[in-house]
Amino acid sequence: MSDTSQAGAPPPPLPHSEAHDSAGLRTIVMLCYVLFLIACVNGVTAIAGVIIAYVKRHDAVGTIWLSHFSNLILVFWVMVGATLLFFLSWPFAFGWWFANGFVWLWAPTAVLPLLFGFILFPVLVVWYLYRIIRGLIRAGEERVY
């Protein structure tokens, strides 16, 4: 039996449709945005959305969908960081205040978590919703984020 293939030759290209890939990536991007919107209620689905964004980001190189995946990843990590900052600032602020015998000189450290919680966190929530809704609209229009 004779082998007609050449050693080291690249495999023949598979049939490839860029329109099909674009439609598939568009669907995945919109799914990720919906998962992020649902996360406003349950707080967990954004994790699935960012995992999908990380996995599919490589497939989106050179397309408009890369900007959407990058947006989703950025929004996720900013909100995770802000949430951690909010929840971790309380023990540090009040621990320091209580450890110093309720010295009023340290009272501003106890006010910082309140400032963050009641002023900065709502601003971040509006920013989150803006980025997600804007991305969903632009993905529906097949435009770059």
N, C-alpha and C positions, 0 to 999 in steps of 0.2 A: 504494500500500500504506500502511495507517495503522499507526502504532506506538501500542499501548495502554499501554505502560509509562510510568511517570512518571520524569522525570529526577531523580536524587538520592534516589529511594526505596530503602530498604534491601532487599536480596534476601529472598525468602521464607525462613523458617527451615526447615532440613533436619530430617527426622525424627530425634529425639534420644532416646536411652534412657539415663538416668542409671545404671541397673543394668548396662547393657552397658559403659559407661565405667568403672564401679567394678570390674567383673570384669577388664577389660583392664588397669587400673592395678594391681590386686592382682597379676596375673600378672607384670607388669613389675617391681613392687617385689620380689616373691619371686625373680625372675630375678636382680635386682641383688644381693640378699642371698646367693644361691648363688654368684654371681661373686666376691663378697667372701670367701666361705668357701674357694673354690678358690684364691684369691690367697694363702692361707696356705701353699700348696704351690708355686705358680709365681710369685707376686708380681706378676703382670701383669694378671690379669683384673679386678682392682679398678679399674684405669684405665678399662676398658670399662664397668664398673658405675657409676662416678661420672659418666662422660659421659652415660650413659643417664639417670641421676638428674637431672643438670642440664637435659637436654633435656625430660624429662617433668615436672619440677617445676612448670612453668607450667600444664600441663594439670591438675595435682592441686590447684590453689588452691581452697579451699572444701571439700575432702574430707579424710578421715582419712589419705589417702596422702601428703599434703604433709609430715606429721611424719616419715614413713618416709624420704622423699627427703632431707629436711633432716638426719636422723640419718646416712644413708649419706654425705652430703657432709661432715658434721662428722667422722665417723670416718676418712674417707679423708685429710682434710687434717691431722688430729692425728697420724696414723701417718706421713704423709709428713714432717711437721715433725720428729717424733721420730727417724725414720730419718736424716734429714739431719743433725740435731744429733749423733747418735751417730757417724756416719761422718766428719763434718767436725770433730768435737772432737779426734780422734786426731792429725791433723797439727798442729793448733794447739798442743795440749798438749805433744807430744813435740818439736815444732819449737822451742818456747820453752825447754823444758828443755835440749835439746841446744845451742841457741844461747848459753845462759848457762853453758856449760862444766860441765854436770851438777851445778850447785850444788844442794845438797839442800834449800835454802830453797824451790826451785821444784818439789820433788818432789810436793806435793799437786796441782799442775796435771796431772801425769801420771796421778794416781790417779783424777781426775774421770771420764775416759772409762770406766775400769774400773768405777767406781761406777755410772755410768749403764748400762753394758752388762750388768752382772750383777745389778743390783737394779731399776732403774727400767724398763728395756726389757721384762723379763718381766712386770712389773706392767702395762705398756701392752698387751702381747700378751693378757693375761687380760682387760683392759678391752675390747679389740678384739673378742675372741671373745664376751664377754658381750653387748656392744651388738648384734652381728650375730645371734647365736642368739636373743636376746630379741626383736629386730625380726622375725626370721623366724617365730617362734612367734606374736607379736601380729599379724603380717600374715595368717597362716593362720587366726587367729580373727577377722579383720577388725576389729581394735581399733587405736586410736591408739597410736603409739609412746609 
